[in-house]
């Protein structure tokens, strides 16, 4: 995952790691580990981040934030409708 792009999007939206961790229902430490590539966001977490950070272009998100393979498959399903 391109952590700098994701961190930039978080800053752009004026969100904090603490706020996003609460939204994802995980600890701040877990969020930080996922944000810094030491762990991965699961599909439900990715969906919530997409909504919360208002990422509208899924192709752009895939290119810039590249989640796990499971999340990429989920995004392809969304694109196909």
N, C-alpha and C positions, 0 to 999 in steps of 0.2 A: 504494500500500500504506500502511496506517496503521502507520507505523513505531513509534509510541509503544506501541500495543497489542502488537506483536510483541516489542519490547524488554521490555515488562512481563511477557510470557509467559516469555521467556528468563530474566529475573530470578526470577520465581516458581518456576521449575524449578531454579534455582541453577546455571544453565549460563553459560559464558563464550563470547565470540565465538571465542576460540582453540579451545575444545573443539568447538564446532559446525562451525567451518571444517574441522577434522580429520575429523569425521564425514562432511562433504560432500565431502571430498577436494579442497578448494580452499584458496587462500591466505587468511590472515586479512584481508589487504587487499581481496581479492575479496568475502569475506563482508561486510565492513564496507560496501563499495560497494553491495551488494545490500540490506543491512539499511537503509541510508539512502536508498534509491531511486535511486541513480546507475546501477544495473544491475538486472537482474531475475533471480530464481531460476528455473531451468528446472524441468521437471516432476519429474525425478528428485530434485532438491534439495528441492522442495516436499514430495514424499512422505517423504523422510528427516526433514525438519523436523517434519512432522505426527506421525510416529512418535516422534521423540526428545523433542518437547515435549508429547507425549501429548494432542494436540488431538483430542478424541473427536467433537465436534459439527461436522461438515463445513459445515453451513449457517452456524454461528456463525463458523467460520474464514473462510468466504468473505466474510461480511459484515465481519468485523473486519480481516482481513489481505489481502484482495483481491490475488491474485497476477496473473499475466498471463492473457490470454484462453485460452491453451492449457491452463493449469492449471485454469481454471474449467471448461473442457470435460471435463477429466479427472475433476474432482470430480463433475460431473453424471453421468458414467458410473458412478462408484462409488455414488452415491445410487440409481441405477436398478437396480443389482445386476448 
